[in-house]
Amino acid sequence: MNRSTRLTVALGVNAALVAGELTAGLLGRATALLADAGHNLTDVAGLAAALLALRWAARPRSAQRSFGNHRATILAALFNAVALALVTASIVALAIDRLAHPVAVDGAALAAVAGAAVVVNGFAAWVLRDPGSDLNMHAAFVHMAADVASAAFALAAGVAILVGGTGADLADPAASLAVSVIIVLQAVRLVRASVEVLLESTPSDVDLEVLRAAMTGVDGVTEVHDLHVWSLSSEIRALSAHLVLEGHPSLEEAQALGERVRGAVSARFGLAHTTLELECERCTDADDPCGVDGVPGPIVVGGAAP
């Protein structure tokens, strides 16, 4: 299955789960089921956002968006990460309140609902697993995996309450706090990774000095400056640089040299788009072209798109 199909399947499964929980909760007047349905509704919203972003990113580029719509997947990943963190924060607040003011918990009902959630969310997480580095898919997977972990801890708490009786009621909020720590850590990583792309930071696995050395290692290139590498999405990277060429080659020779440089770095550093300005003499770029309010800053070796 492609990514769009996997997201559609996961979305359908979770929508069915929400519908089932709402129906059972309303008919049985079970507030726990209604609360869990509300939680799973955020999963539906997150998966819908991921699917919408994927389809948006697939649209052809236009004159207004010459690089395409790839950032849509990053916005969806950021939305999912923030939503996950907010939901987890509400769970932590509820768990702390339950620890301070214990209430009787129906262990059987908790175990039954949690067991169903493990199966449904586990299937959704399995469908969403992706070997690539797409941050949007990873955020959707983390969302589902977090629900699996949460449901698994709830299932264990339900069993503990069944075995230990009312004295084990604190197992429910304690399990919620334990899994919340794991989820928040994942959410923070996703937020950081999304923001790094949106700020057009140099990808963490790209060493600009190694890249510069690879470019100057091509015969005929004497210097590389004004070098920038950034991400359009978690899987699509772009580069722009000025190359100072040896001697005064003809236009055809300079173009051929630029192609050799592009071939030397594109696959090695995962660059989908490269823009090279070829120079016979080094141009003057003493001021930072990305300075704010006309105030020059230090020469920037990586970061923003031109």
N, C-alpha and C positions, 0 to 999 in steps of 0.2 A: 504493500500500500504506500502511496505517496503521502506527503505531510498533510495535505489538505484532507485526504480521506481519513487519516488517522485522527485528526482533530475533530472531524465530523462524527466519527464513531464515538469518540470519548464524550463529545458534547451530547449526543443522543442518549448514551448510557446514563450520564449524570442528570439529564433532564427527566428521564424516566424515574430515576431514584427520587428526585425532588417531588415529582408528581405522586409517587407511591407514598412517600412519607407525609406529604400534606393530606392526602386522602385518609391514611390511617390515623394521623394525628387529629384530624377534624372529627372523624367518626368515633374514635376512641377517647377524644378529649385528652390526649396525651401531650402535655406541653414539651416534654423532652423530644418527642418526634418532630414537633413543629419547630423547635429551636434548631434541631439538626438539619431540618429541611431548609431553614434560613441560611445556615452555614453552607450547605451544599449549593444553595442558589448562587453564592459568590463564586463557586467553582464553575457553574454554568456561565456566569458573566465573564469570568477569566478565560475560559475556553472559547467563548464566542468572540472575545476581543482578539485572541490569538489567531483564530480562523479568519476574521475580518482583516487583520493586519497582513496575514499571509497572502490573501487574495488581492489586497490593495498593493502590496509590494510587487505582485506579478504583473500589474498593469504596465503597459509600455511607457517609457519616459516621454516627456513633452517639452515644449519650449520653456514652460514655466518651471518644470522640474527636470532639468537636463541630466541629472544623475539618477533619475528614476525615483521610486517611492520606497526604497529599501529601509529607510529609517522607521517606517511604520511598524516593522517587526520589533524594533528596539523600544518604541513607545509602548507596544503591547507587553513586552517583557517587563518594562518598568511598572506598568499598571498592575500586572500580575504580582510582582514582587511587593509593591506597596500594599495592595489589597491583602496579600498573605500576611504581611506584618501587622496590619490593622486588625484583621480577624484574630490573629494570634494574641495581640494585645488585649482584646476583649475577652478571650478565653482565659488569659492569665488573671485578669481582674476578677472574673467570675470564680476561678479556682481559689484565689486568695480569700474571697468572700466566703466560699464554701468551707475553707479550712478554719476560718474564724468563727463561722456559724454553721456547723455541720447539720446536714439534713439527711433524712432517711432516703436511701437510694434503692430502687428496685433492681437488684442484681440481674435477675432473669431478663427483664426488658432491656437493660443496658447491654448485656452480653448479646442478645438477639439482634438488636439494631446495629451494634458495633460489628458483629460478625457479618451481617449483610453489607455494611459499608466497606469492610475489608475486601470482600469478594468483588463488589462493583468498582470501587476505586482502584483495587489491585489490577483488575482487567484494564481499566482506563490507563493506568500508569504503564502497563505492559505494552499497550497499543502505542502510547506516545513516546516510548524510548527511542532515542535517535542517536546514531553513531557519529553524526556530524557535530559542528560547533554552533549551530543556530541557537542564538540566545532565546528567541521566541519559543521554540520547541522545548528548550531546556527549562524555561520558566513554567510552561504548561506541565511538563513532566514533574518538576519539583512540587508544583501545586498539588498534583494527584498523589505523589509519593508522600507528601506531608500528611495528606488525609489518610493514607494507608497506615502511616506510623501512628497518627492520632487514634484511628479506629482500633488498631492493634493494642495500643495501651489501654484504651477504653474496654476492649474485650477482656484483657487481663484483669482490669479492675473489677469488671462485672463478675468474672469467675471468682476473684478473691472475695468479693462480697457474698456470693452464693455459699462459698466454703466457710468464710469467717463470720457470717451473719452481720448484724447491724454494727458490730464493733469495727468492721472493716470499711465503713462508709467513706473514710478519708482516703481510701485507695483511689477513688474517682478523681478528686481534685489534684491529688499528688501525681497521678499519671498525666493529667493535663499539663501540669507545670513542667514535668520532665520532658515531654515531647515538644512543648513550646520553645524550650531552649534550643533544641535542634532546628526547629522550623525558622526561628528568628535568625539564626546564624546563616542559613541558606538564603533567606530573604535579603539579608544585608549584602551577601556576596552578589546576588542578582542585581540589586540596586546599584552597587558600586560598578559592576561590569556594564550596566546599561548607561550610567552617567558617563563613564569613560568614553563610550562610543559617541554619545551626544555631544561631549566636549571636544570631540575630534582628537583625542589623545593618541599618541603613538601606541600601537598594539604592544601589549606587554611582552610578547615573544619576539619582537623585532628590536634588535640592537642596531641603532643608527650608525655606529662606528663600523660594525661588521658590514652593514649594507653599503656604507660609503667605500669601504675597502674593496668590496666586490665590484663596485662600479668603476673605481679608479684602477682596478686590476685589468680592465679591458684595454688592450693596446690602443693608444691614441687619445685616452682621457687623462688629462693631467690634474684636474681638480673637480670636486663636486661641492657645490654650495647651495644655499637656500633649499635645503632638503627637507621635505615634509612627507610623512606617511600617516594616513588616518584611515578610519573604517567607515564605510557607508552603512554596513550592517555587521553582524558578528562573523559573516563569512565573505564579505566583499571588501577588499582594501584598495586604496588608491595611493599613488605617489606622484609628487611633482618635484623637480630638481633642475638646477642649472648645471650644465656640463661644460667645462672649459676644455677645448680640444687642442691637441698638439698641432702646431703649424697653422696653415691656412688651407684646410681641405676644401674641395669643391662642394657644391650643394649636394651632389649625388654621394660623394664620399662621406660627408657629415651625416646624411640620412642613414647610410648603411652602418655607420658607427653607432648611431643612436639605436638602431635595431639590434645590434650586437649587445649593447648595454641592457636593453629591454629583455632580451633573451637570457641574459646572465642572471637577472634578478627576479623576473616575474614569477616563475615556478618556485624558485628557492624560497622566496619570502611571501608567497601567496598573494601576489599583486594582480588584481583584475584590470586595473586602469592605471596607465602611467603617462605622465606629461613631462617631456624633457625639452628644456630650452638649451639649444646648442650655441656655444660662444667660442669665437677665436681669441678674444681677449676678455678677461674677467670683468663683468659689469660691476657698477658701483651700487652696493646695497648696504652702506654703513648704518642706515637707520633701520629700525625694526618696522617692516611693512605692516605688521599687525599691532602696532602701538595704539594706545587709547588716547583720544583727544589730542592727537598730534604730538604726544610726548614720546620721543624715541626711547626704546628700551634695548636690552642686550639682544644680540643676534639669536634668533630662535632656530634650533636645529630640527625641530619636529613639532607636529601638532596640527595647526589649523589648515583647512583647505584654502586654496587661493580664491 
